[in-house]
Amino acid sequence: MSPQALLVILSELADAERRSDGLRVLGEWLWVDEIRLFGKDPHVGCFLPAQGTPQVLRRGRLWLDFADDCAAHPCEIIDHTLDGAAIQGVADITGRCVLTAAGQFAKDDCEWLPTLIEALACKLSDERDLEAAQCDFLGARQLAMRADALNKTLDINRQQLLEAYQRAETELAQRRHAETNLTREIEVSQTIMHYSRDVIGLFSSTGVTLQISDSVSQIWGYDPDEIVGNVILDFVYSEDLEATRKAMGDLENGPVINYENRYQRKDGGIVYMLWNGTRFGSEGRFISIGRDITAIKLTTMRLEESEERLRSLFAHHTDAVFARDLNGHFIEGNQALERLTQYSKAELEQLQRHSLVVPEEHERNWAHLEEALKGTPQNFRSALRRKDGAVIEVPGDHSRRTTNSPVSPTGRCSATVCVTPSSSADHSSLRCYSWISIASRWSTTAWVTTRVIYCSK
């Protein structure tokens, strides 16, 4: 082979893109088939097919072993059989490059082939170094990309962790605030339970007492420990037991307001209680607040008894008694008044304030009434006309009676009373009566006390 042709082949073998063409030309020149070129990779320490040449993946292990055998005997032709075919191989003097072919190398060619491939050994090594560097670069780049992605993930996780920490701090602060408020509310509740003068109780759905205020000691005579754990119905007065059980059942439909019942004190006495109750929580429990109204109840009953007696006296009095409001309008009168005036109750209610008074006395009669309502007692004479036309002369006392009434809407009770003798009485000997009301329904009623003189028309 001429030096010029050898240089052309060498340049083609040195270029990975033209290496296949260079091996084909070299094979034709050497009269061999399947010529292959192997270079030793310094990084993995084994022979690999040169870049740009066919790979030997299917029989790679056999080819690599043959290349190692050739490298062990530099510059010598090594014969081998691969899949029944005879092959030869030769390595350069450094043992880093091996050339193999199917067939026989000519004896003259065996002298310059090692020199040819020796020049390629460094090139193949540099290619492997470059390939390794590129692989390392790509690996480093991939690692950098993975590290960047990991850093971004860590940043996101760090931000999420920071947000979670801030949420935890906020929730913890809210919980501490809630615990502080709860502690304060518990203290307030305990203070109320301890100092309340009303009975405050927390009960289960079956009426078992879970908690009760200290006021039961004074109101019912029991220590709270004697009631807690027991059914509250055990302390209810027997006559009110069924009604109280029904009221407890009504709590299922909403609050129970102003319910009254009686309780049996430890000493056997009776206590009147006024209750307000409502459901508490989701477990069927309920809370009730009860006030001792025994004094009010007894006072009310005494007032009712007194009012009943007074009304009986009013209704059955033998003398005529009637009441009118502060404007002079008739409110009510007894049967003696109806007999005396000959007007029925319905007719009296329809009369104007001066209808019983003769017209000549209207202005003077009303002037005396107004002065009496101002608090100045009046002594005057007047004349009333009955339904049959007869006139009753009334020289009498006129004054305003005022008394405090605990059940009056206004807190004061003012009235005037008119009392006349019955029609059956002796008109020549007349008597004077006074009437003072303590009933709330008469809180705006004027009462006039008079002496009545009967005279014919």
DRENDO-633486 format. One record per residue (C-alpha): residue in one letter; x, z, y; residue number from 1. Coordinates in steps of 0.5 Angstrom, whole numbers. Each point is the difference from the previous one (the first is absolute). Layout:
# DRENDO-633486
ATOM, rest, xx, zz, yy, nr
ATOM, A, X, Z, Y, NUM
...
This chain:
# DRENDO-633486
ATOM, rest, xx, zz, yy, nr
ATOM, M, 0, 0, 0, 1
ATOM, S, 3, -2, 7, 2
ATOM, P, 1, 6, 5, 3
ATOM, Q, -5, -3, 4, 4
ATOM, A, -6, 0, -5, 5
ATOM, L, 2, 7, -2, 6
ATOM, L, -1, 2, 7, 7
ATOM, V, -7, -3, 1, 8
ATOM, I, -2, 4, -7, 9
ATOM, L, 3, 6, 3, 10
ATOM, S, -3, 0, 6, 11
ATOM, E, -7, -2, -3, 12
ATOM, L, 1, 6, -5, 13
ATOM, A, 2, 5, 6, 14
ATOM, D, -7, -2, 3, 15
ATOM, A, -6, 4, -3, 16
ATOM, E, -5, -6, 2, 17
ATOM, R, 5, -6, -3, 18
ATOM, R, 3, 4, -6, 19
ATOM, S, -5, -3, -5, 20
ATOM, D, 2, -7, 2, 21
ATOM, G, 7, 2, -1, 22
ATOM, L, 0, 3, -7, 23
ATOM, R, -4, -6, -2, 24
ATOM, V, 6, -5, 3, 25
ATOM, L, 5, 5, -3, 26
ATOM, G, -3, 0, -7, 27
ATOM, E, -1, -8, 0, 28
ATOM, W, 8, 0, 2, 29
ATOM, L, 1, 5, -6, 30
ATOM, W, -4, -3, -5, 31
ATOM, V, -4, 6, -1, 32
ATOM, D, -7, 2, 0, 33
ATOM, E, -4, 6, 3, 34
ATOM, I, 6, 3, 4, 35
ATOM, R, -1, 6, 3, 36
ATOM, L, 3, 5, 5, 37
ATOM, F, 1, 7, 0, 38
ATOM, G, 2, 5, 5, 39
ATOM, K, 2, 8, 0, 40
ATOM, D, -5, 4, 4, 41
ATOM, P, 5, 5, 3, 42
ATOM, H, -6, 5, 1, 43
ATOM, V, -4, 0, -7, 44
ATOM, G, 7, -2, -4, 45
ATOM, C, -2, -5, -4, 46
ATOM, F, -1, -8, 0, 47
ATOM, L, -6, -3, 3, 48
ATOM, P, -1, -8, 1, 49
ATOM, A, 3, -3, 6, 50
ATOM, Q, -6, -1, 6, 51
ATOM, G, -3, -7, 0, 52
ATOM, T, 1, 0, -8, 53
ATOM, P, -5, 0, -5, 54
ATOM, Q, -1, 8, -2, 55
ATOM, V, 1, 2, -8, 56
ATOM, L, -6, 5, 0, 57
ATOM, R, -2, -1, -7, 58
ATOM, R, 7, 0, -3, 59
ATOM, G, 3, 4, 5, 60
ATOM, R, 3, 5, -4, 61
ATOM, L, 4, -5, -4, 62
ATOM, W, 2, -4, 6, 63
ATOM, L, 3, 6, 3, 64
ATOM, D, 3, 3, -6, 65
ATOM, F, 4, -7, -1, 66
ATOM, A, 2, 0, 8, 67
ATOM, D, 3, 7, -2, 68
ATOM, D, 4, -3, -6, 69
ATOM, C, 2, -5, 5, 70
ATOM, A, 2, 4, 5, 71
ATOM, A, 4, 5, -5, 72
ATOM, H, 5, -6, -1, 73
ATOM, P, 1, -4, 7, 74
ATOM, C, 2, -7, 0, 75
ATOM, E, -1, -1, -8, 76
ATOM, I, -6, -4, -3, 77
ATOM, I, -4, 4, -4, 78
ATOM, D, -5, -3, -5, 79
ATOM, H, -7, 3, -2, 80
ATOM, T, -6, -2, -3, 81
ATOM, L, -7, 1, 3, 82
ATOM, D, -6, -1, -4, 83
ATOM, G, 4, -5, -4, 84
ATOM, A, 3, -4, 5, 85
ATOM, A, 8, 0, 2, 86
ATOM, I, 1, 2, 7, 87
ATOM, Q, 7, 2, 3, 88
ATOM, G, 2, 4, 6, 89
ATOM, V, 6, 1, 5, 90
ATOM, A, 1, 6, 5, 91
ATOM, D, 4, 0, 6, 92
ATOM, I, 7, 4, 0, 93
ATOM, T, -4, 5, 4, 94
ATOM, G, -5, 1, -5, 95
ATOM, R, -6, -1, 5, 96
ATOM, C, -2, -7, -1, 97
ATOM, V, -2, -3, -7, 98
ATOM, L, -2, -7, -1, 99
ATOM, T, -4, -2, -7, 100
ATOM, A, -2, -7, -3, 101
ATOM, A, -3, -2, -6, 102
ATOM, G, 5, -5, -3, 103
ATOM, Q, 8, 0, 0, 104
ATOM, F, 4, 0, 6, 105
ATOM, A, 6, -5, 0, 106
ATOM, K, 7, 3, -1, 107
ATOM, D, 2, -3, 7, 108
ATOM, D, -6, 3, 3, 109
ATOM, C, 2, 7, -2, 110
ATOM, E, 6, 0, 4, 111
ATOM, W, -4, 0, 7, 112
ATOM, L, -7, 3, -1, 113
ATOM, P, 3, 7, 0, 114
ATOM, T, 3, -2, 7, 115
ATOM, L, -7, -3, 2, 116
ATOM, I, -4, 6, -1, 117
ATOM, E, 5, 4, 2, 118
ATOM, A, -2, -3, 7, 119
ATOM, L, -7, 2, -1, 120
ATOM, A, 1, 7, -2, 121
ATOM, C, 0, 3, 7, 122
ATOM, K, -5, -5, 2, 123
ATOM, L, -5, 3, -5, 124
ATOM, S, 2, 7, 1, 125
ATOM, D, -1, -1, 7, 126
ATOM, E, -7, -3, -1, 127
ATOM, R, -2, 6, -5, 128
ATOM, D, 3, 5, 6, 129
ATOM, L, -5, -4, 5, 130
ATOM, E, -5, 0, -5, 131
ATOM, A, 1, 7, -1, 132
ATOM, A, 0, 2, 8, 133
ATOM, Q, -6, -4, 1, 134
ATOM, C, -4, 4, -6, 135
ATOM, D, 3, 6, 3, 136
ATOM, F, -2, -2, 7, 137
ATOM, L, -7, -2, -3, 138
ATOM, G, 0, 7, -3, 139
ATOM, A, 2, 3, 6, 140
ATOM, R, -5, -4, 4, 141
ATOM, Q, -6, 2, -5, 142
ATOM, L, 3, 7, 0, 143
ATOM, A, 0, 0, 8, 144
ATOM, M, -7, -3, -1, 145
ATOM, R, -3, 6, -5, 146
ATOM, A, 4, 5, 4, 147
ATOM, D, -4, -3, 7, 148
ATOM, A, -6, 0, -4, 149
ATOM, L, 1, 7, -3, 150
ATOM, N, 2, 3, 7, 151
ATOM, K, -7, -3, 3, 152
ATOM, T, -3, 3, -6, 153
ATOM, L, 3, 7, 2, 154
ATOM, D, -1, -1, 7, 155
ATOM, I, -8, -1, -2, 156
ATOM, N, 1, 6, -4, 157
ATOM, R, 3, 4, 5, 158
ATOM, Q, -5, -2, 5, 159
ATOM, Q, -6, 2, -5, 160
ATOM, L, 4, 6, -2, 161
ATOM, L, 0, 2, 8, 162
ATOM, E, -7, -2, 1, 163
ATOM, A, -2, 4, -7, 164
ATOM, Y, 4, 6, 3, 165
ATOM, Q, -3, 0, 7, 166
ATOM, R, -7, -1, -4, 167
ATOM, A, 2, 6, -4, 168
ATOM, E, 2, 4, 6, 169
ATOM, T, -6, -2, 4, 170
ATOM, E, -4, 2, -6, 171
ATOM, L, 4, 7, -1, 172
ATOM, A, -1, 1, 7, 173
ATOM, Q, -8, -1, 0, 174
ATOM, R, 0, 4, -7, 175
ATOM, R, 4, 6, 4, 176
ATOM, H, -5, -1, 6, 177
ATOM, A, -6, 0, -5, 178
ATOM, E, 3, 6, -4, 179
ATOM, T, 1, 4, 7, 180
ATOM, N, -8, -2, 2, 181
ATOM, L, -2, 2, -7, 182
ATOM, T, 4, 7, 1, 183
ATOM, R, -3, 1, 6, 184
ATOM, E, -7, -2, -2, 185
ATOM, I, 1, 5, -6, 186
ATOM, E, 2, 5, 5, 187
ATOM, V, -6, -1, 4, 188
ATOM, S, -5, 0, -6, 189
ATOM, Q, 3, 6, -3, 190
ATOM, T, -1, 3, 7, 191
ATOM, I, -7, -2, 1, 192
ATOM, M, -1, 3, -7, 193
ATOM, H, 3, 6, 1, 194
ATOM, Y, -3, 2, 7, 195
ATOM, S, -7, -4, 0, 196
ATOM, R, -6, 4, 1, 197
ATOM, D, -4, -5, -4, 198
ATOM, V, 1, -1, -8, 199
ATOM, I, 4, -7, -1, 200
ATOM, G, 0, -2, -7, 201
ATOM, L, 3, -5, -5, 202
ATOM, F, -4, -1, -6, 203
ATOM, S, 1, -5, -6, 204
ATOM, S, -6, -5, -2, 205
ATOM, T, -3, 6, -5, 206
ATOM, G, 0, 5, 6, 207
ATOM, V, 6, 4, -3, 208
ATOM, T, 4, 3, 6, 209
ATOM, L, 7, -3, 2, 210
ATOM, Q, 1, 4, 6, 211
ATOM, I, -4, 4, 5, 212
ATOM, S, 1, 3, 7, 213
ATOM, D, 2, 8, 1, 214
ATOM, S, -6, 1, 4, 215
ATOM, V, -4, 1, -7, 216
ATOM, S, 3, 7, 0, 217
ATOM, Q, -4, 2, 6, 218
ATOM, I, -6, -5, -1, 219
ATOM, W, -2, 1, -8, 220
ATOM, G, 5, 6, -1, 221
ATOM, Y, 4, -4, -5, 222
ATOM, D, 7, -1, 0, 223
ATOM, P, 2, -8, 0, 224
ATOM, D, 3, 1, -7, 225
ATOM, E, -6, 3, -3, 226
ATOM, I, -4, -7, 2, 227
ATOM, V, 6, -5, -1, 228
ATOM, G, -1, -3, -7, 229
ATOM, N, -7, 2, -1, 230
ATOM, V, -6, -4, 1, 231
ATOM, I, -3, 1, 7, 232
ATOM, L, -7, 0, -3, 233
ATOM, D, 1, 7, -3, 234
ATOM, F, 0, 3, 7, 235
ATOM, V, -6, -4, 3, 236
ATOM, Y, -6, 5, 0, 237
ATOM, S, -5, -2, -6, 238
ATOM, E, -6, -2, 4, 239
ATOM, D, 5, -6, 3, 240
ATOM, L, 3, -2, -6, 241
ATOM, E, -3, -6, -2, 242
ATOM, A, -1, -2, 8, 243
ATOM, T, 8, 1, 0, 244
ATOM, R, 1, -4, -6, 245
ATOM, K, -4, -6, 3, 246
ATOM, A, 4, 0, 6, 247
ATOM, M, 6, 0, -3, 248
ATOM, G, -2, -6, -4, 249
ATOM, D, -2, -4, 7, 250
ATOM, L, 7, 0, 2, 251
ATOM, E, 1, -6, -5, 252
ATOM, N, -5, -4, 5, 253
ATOM, G, 4, 3, 7, 254
ATOM, P, 1, 6, 4, 255
ATOM, V, -5, 6, 0, 256
ATOM, I, -1, 3, 7, 257
ATOM, N, -3, 6, 2, 258
ATOM, Y, -2, 3, -7, 259
ATOM, E, -2, 7, -1, 260
ATOM, N, 0, 5, -6, 261
ATOM, R, 1, 7, -1, 262
ATOM, Y, 6, 3, -4, 263
ATOM, Q, 0, 7, -4, 264
ATOM, R, 6, 4, 3, 265
ATOM, K, 4, 5, -4, 266
ATOM, D, -4, 6, 2, 267
ATOM, G, -6, -3, -2, 268
ATOM, G, -2, -2, 8, 269
ATOM, I, -3, -7, 1, 270
ATOM, V, 4, -5, 5, 271
ATOM, Y, -4, -6, 3, 272
ATOM, M, 5, -6, 1, 273
ATOM, L, 0, -7, 3, 274
ATOM, W, 4, -5, -3, 275
ATOM, N, 3, -7, 2, 276
ATOM, G, 3, -3, -6, 277
ATOM, T, 4, -7, -2, 278
ATOM, R, 3, -3, -6, 279
ATOM, F, 8, 0, 1, 280
ATOM, G, 5, -5, -4, 281
ATOM, S, -1, -4, -6, 282
ATOM, E, -1, 5, -5, 283
ATOM, G, -7, 2, 2, 284
ATOM, R, 2, 6, 3, 285
ATOM, F, -4, 3, 6, 286
ATOM, I, 2, 4, 6, 287
ATOM, S, -6, 5, 4, 288
ATOM, I, 0, 4, 6, 289
ATOM, G, -5, 6, 0, 290
ATOM, R, -2, 4, 6, 291
ATOM, D, -3, 7, -1, 292
ATOM, I, -6, 0, 4, 293
ATOM, T, -3, 6, -3, 294
ATOM, A, -1, 3, 7, 295
ATOM, I, -3, -6, 3, 296
ATOM, K, -5, -1, -6, 297
ATOM, L, -2, 7, 0, 298
ATOM, T, -1, 0, 8, 299
ATOM, T, -4, -7, -1, 300
ATOM, M, -4, 4, -5, 301
ATOM, R, -2, 6, 4, 302
ATOM, L, -1, -5, 6, 303
ATOM, E, -5, -4, -4, 304
ATOM, E, -3, 6, -3, 305
ATOM, S, -1, 2, 8, 306
ATOM, E, -2, -6, 2, 307
ATOM, E, -6, 0, -6, 308
ATOM, R, -2, 6, 3, 309
ATOM, L, 0, -2, 7, 310
ATOM, R, -4, -6, -2, 311
ATOM, S, -5, 4, -4, 312
ATOM, L, -1, 4, 6, 313
ATOM, F, -1, -6, 5, 314
ATOM, A, -5, -3, -5, 315
ATOM, H, -4, 6, -2, 316
ATOM, H, 0, 4, 7, 317
ATOM, T, -7, 2, 2, 318
ATOM, D, 2, -2, 8, 319
ATOM, A, 1, -7, 2, 320
ATOM, V, 8, -2, 0, 321
ATOM, F, 3, -7, 2, 322
ATOM, A, 6, -3, 2, 323
ATOM, R, 2, -6, 4, 324
ATOM, D, 7, -3, 2, 325
ATOM, L, 4, 1, 6, 326
ATOM, N, -4, -6, 3, 327
ATOM, G, -6, 3, -1, 328
ATOM, H, -3, -4, -6, 329
ATOM, F, -4, 3, -5, 330
ATOM, I, 4, 1, -7, 331
ATOM, E, -4, 5, -4, 332
ATOM, G, -5, 5, 0, 333
ATOM, N, -4, 5, -5, 334
ATOM, Q, -7, 0, -3, 335
ATOM, A, -2, 5, 5, 336
ATOM, L, 2, -5, 6, 337
ATOM, E, -4, -5, -3, 338
ATOM, R, -6, 5, 0, 339
ATOM, L, 1, 2, 7, 340
ATOM, T, 1, -7, 3, 341
ATOM, Q, -5, -3, -5, 342
ATOM, Y, 5, -6, -1, 343
ATOM, S, 3, -2, -6, 344
ATOM, K, 8, 0, -1, 345
ATOM, A, 0, -8, 0, 346
ATOM, E, -4, 0, 6, 347
ATOM, L, 4, 6, 3, 348
ATOM, E, 6, -5, -1, 349
ATOM, Q, -3, -6, 3, 350
ATOM, L, -1, 4, 7, 351
ATOM, Q, 5, 0, 6, 352
ATOM, R, 3, 6, 2, 353
ATOM, H, -5, 2, 5, 354
ATOM, S, -6, -2, -3, 355
ATOM, L, -2, 7, -2, 356
ATOM, V, 1, 2, 7, 357
ATOM, V, -5, -1, 5, 358
ATOM, P, 2, -6, 5, 359
ATOM, E, 0, 5, 6, 360
ATOM, E, 6, 4, -4, 361
ATOM, H, 4, -5, -2, 362
ATOM, E, 6, 0, 6, 363
ATOM, R, 0, 7, 0, 364
ATOM, N, 0, 1, -7, 365
ATOM, W, 6, -5, -1, 366
ATOM, A, 4, 3, 6, 367
ATOM, H, -1, 7, -4, 368
ATOM, L, 3, -3, -6, 369
ATOM, E, 6, -3, 3, 370
ATOM, E, 2, 6, 3, 371
ATOM, A, -1, 4, -6, 372
ATOM, L, 4, -5, -4, 373
ATOM, K, 6, 1, 6, 374
ATOM, G, 0, 8, -3, 375
ATOM, T, -5, 3, 6, 376
ATOM, P, -6, 3, -3, 377
ATOM, Q, -6, -2, 2, 378
ATOM, N, -7, 4, 1, 379
ATOM, F, -6, -5, 2, 380
ATOM, R, -7, -1, -1, 381
ATOM, S, -3, -6, -3, 382
ATOM, A, -6, -3, -3, 383
ATOM, L, -1, -4, -7, 384
ATOM, R, -6, -5, -2, 385
ATOM, R, -2, 0, -7, 386
ATOM, K, -3, -6, -3, 387
ATOM, D, -7, 3, 1, 388
ATOM, G, 2, 0, 7, 389
ATOM, A, 0, 8, 1, 390
ATOM, V, 6, 3, 4, 391
ATOM, I, 5, 5, -2, 392
ATOM, E, 3, 3, 6, 393
ATOM, V, 8, 2, -2, 394
ATOM, P, 3, 5, 5, 395
ATOM, G, 7, 1, -4, 396
ATOM, D, 7, 1, -1, 397
ATOM, H, 4, -7, 0, 398
ATOM, S, 8, 1, -3, 399
ATOM, R, 5, -4, -4, 400
ATOM, R, 2, 3, -6, 401
ATOM, T, 7, -2, -3, 402
ATOM, T, 4, 2, -6, 403
ATOM, N, 6, -2, -4, 404
ATOM, S, -2, -4, -6, 405
ATOM, P, 6, -1, -6, 406
ATOM, V, -4, -6, -2, 407
ATOM, S, -2, -3, 6, 408
ATOM, P, 3, -7, 2, 409
ATOM, T, 1, 2, 7, 410
ATOM, G, 3, 7, -1, 411
ATOM, R, -6, 2, 4, 412
ATOM, C, -7, 2, -1, 413
ATOM, S, -5, -1, 6, 414
ATOM, A, -8, 1, 0, 415
ATOM, T, -6, 2, 4, 416
ATOM, V, -6, 3, -4, 417
ATOM, C, -7, 1, 2, 418
ATOM, V, -4, 5, -3, 419
ATOM, T, -8, 1, 1, 420
ATOM, P, -5, 4, -4, 421
ATOM, S, -4, -3, -5, 422
ATOM, S, -7, -2, 1, 423
ATOM, S, -3, 6, -4, 424
ATOM, A, 3, 5, 5, 425
ATOM, D, -3, 4, 5, 426
ATOM, H, 2, -4, 6, 427
ATOM, S, -1, 6, 5, 428
ATOM, S, 6, 3, -3, 429
ATOM, L, 5, -5, -1, 430
ATOM, R, 7, 2, -3, 431
ATOM, C, 7, -3, 1, 432
ATOM, Y, 5, -3, -6, 433
ATOM, S, 7, -3, 0, 434
ATOM, W, 3, -4, -5, 435
ATOM, I, 7, -2, 0, 436
ATOM, S, 3, -5, -5, 437
ATOM, I, 7, 0, -4, 438
ATOM, A, -2, -7, -4, 439
ATOM, S, 4, -6, 2, 440
ATOM, R, -6, -5, 0, 441
ATOM, W, -2, 4, 6, 442
ATOM, S, 7, -1, 4, 443
ATOM, T, -4, -4, 5, 444
ATOM, T, -6, 4, 1, 445
ATOM, A, -3, 3, 6, 446
ATOM, W, -4, 7, -2, 447
ATOM, V, -4, 3, 6, 448
ATOM, T, -3, 7, -1, 449
ATOM, T, -6, 1, 4, 450
ATOM, R, -6, 5, 1, 451
ATOM, V, -6, -4, -1, 452
ATOM, I, -7, 1, 4, 453
ATOM, Y, -6, -3, -3, 454
ATOM, C, -5, -3, 5, 455
ATOM, S, -7, -4, 0, 456
ATOM, K, 0, -7, 3, 457
